[in-house]
Amino acid sequence: MLEKMGEFFDARVDGYETHQLTSIDSAREFYPFTASCLPQASGSRILDLGCGTGLELGYYFEKVPTARITGVDLAPGMLEALRNKFRDRSVTLILGSYFDVPFEENAYDAAVSVESLHHFTKEEKTPLYGKVKNALKSDGTFILTDYFAASEEEERFRRAELLRLKKELGLSDEAFYHYDTPLTVAHETEALREAGFSSVAVLKNWGATYTLKAVR
Ligand SMILES: C[S@@+](CC[C@H](N)C(=O)[O-])C[C@H]1O[C@@H](n2cnc3c(N)ncnc32)[C@H](O)[C@@H]1O
């Protein structure tokens, strides 16, 4: 069964954070690590792609309570949970797909995305990353923590499986369905470089989960 992306996450919003922190290897390390890679100056402006309930933001606010966040997500229930958690923080939420919504240009000290972008192809991500690059200030960085395919074979297999399942279920629409199709780190890096980021580096990894840093 394939569920539409937003509906998948909204149906699981209760217990989502416990699930992330207890079922995903090293989550208790990579969330705080990701937060530590973001600018530590007070009032930093951060764009979060696929912010969900704001797990990474909770760790970040511990360090930079005055941070100003713009979070984008297509699941309204996840955004509502985030809003309820951070009522006393500076948070602007955008309900929609990060592929579609415009981002303010030259505006953010950093962008971040955790565990969200492993559902999309390189062709989908390259123009998105161009938009992210343009949203950053001249010295801005994009911190991407996600899980990656171990090989091109795995990457191809999972994409083929998604297409096979969609065909089997008669789903010919362009909607996003929840099915993991991670790229290899090499292909993710290519997408970021082709989008115009000047450098891309692996900062750390925990098994298949990596944190990449792309510099505008
Ligand atoms: C596994 S959750 C991660 C949430 C949060 N970043 C975290 O690590 O806890 C993935 C999130 O990405 C969101 N998402 C997936 N595709 C999206 C898209 N195209 N545009 C905006 N949000 C998207 C989902 O709705 C979901 O809230």
The ligand as a Tripos MOL2 file, in Angstrom:
@<TRIPOS>MOLECULE
LIG
   27    29     1     0     0
SMALL
NO_CHARGES

@<TRIPOS>ATOM
      1 C1         10.4420   11.8850    8.3590 C.3       1 LIG1
      2 S1          9.6970   13.4770    8.4410 S.3       1 LIG1
      3 C2         11.0530   14.5020    9.0060 C.3       1 LIG1
      4 C3         10.5660   15.6640    9.8270 C.3       1 LIG1
      5 C4         11.6730   16.3910   10.5900 C.3       1 LIG1
      6 N1         12.5780   17.0430    9.6810 N.3       1 LIG1
      7 C5         12.3900   15.3710   11.4380 C.2       1 LIG1
      8 O1         13.5080   14.9560   11.0840 O.co2     1 LIG1
      9 O2         11.8100   14.9370   12.4320 O.co2     1 LIG1
     10 C6          9.5870   13.9800    6.7480 C.3       1 LIG1
     11 C7          8.7890   15.2800    6.6090 C.3       1 LIG1
     12 O3          8.9970   15.7800    5.2860 O.3       1 LIG1
     13 C8          7.7560   16.2740    4.8330 C.3       1 LIG1
     14 N2          7.7800   16.3090    3.3650 N.ar      1 LIG1
     15 C9          7.9540   15.2690    2.5020 C.ar      1 LIG1
     16 N3          7.9340   15.7020    1.2330 N.ar      1 LIG1
     17 C10         7.7540   17.0510    1.2850 C.ar      1 LIG1
     18 C11         7.6480   18.0770    0.2960 C.ar      1 LIG1
     19 N4          7.7220   17.8040   -1.0120 N.pl3     1 LIG1
     20 N5          7.4590   19.3510    0.7110 N.ar      1 LIG1
     21 C12         7.3690   19.6520    2.0370 C.ar      1 LIG1
     22 N6          7.4780   18.7200    3.0220 N.ar      1 LIG1
     23 C13         7.6620   17.4410    2.6490 C.ar      1 LIG1
     24 C14         6.7280   15.3050    5.3990 C.3       1 LIG1
     25 O4          5.4320   15.8460    5.4100 O.3       1 LIG1
     26 C15         7.2990   15.0660    6.7930 C.3       1 LIG1
     27 O5          6.7920   15.9700    7.7430 O.3       1 LIG1
@<TRIPOS>BOND
     1     1     2 1
     2     2     3 1
     3     2    10 1
     4     3     4 1
     5     4     5 1
     6     5     6 1
     7     5     7 1
     8     7     8 2
     9     7     9 1
    10    10    11 1
    11    11    12 1
    12    11    26 1
    13    12    13 1
    14    13    14 1
    15    13    24 1
    16    14    15 ar
    17    14    23 ar
    18    15    16 ar
    19    16    17 ar
    20    17    18 ar
    21    17    23 ar
    22    18    19 1
    23    18    20 ar
    24    20    21 ar
    25    21    22 ar
    26    22    23 ar
    27    24    25 1
    28    24    26 1
    29    26    27 1
@<TRIPOS>SUBSTRUCTURE
     1 LIG1         1 GROUP 0 **** ****
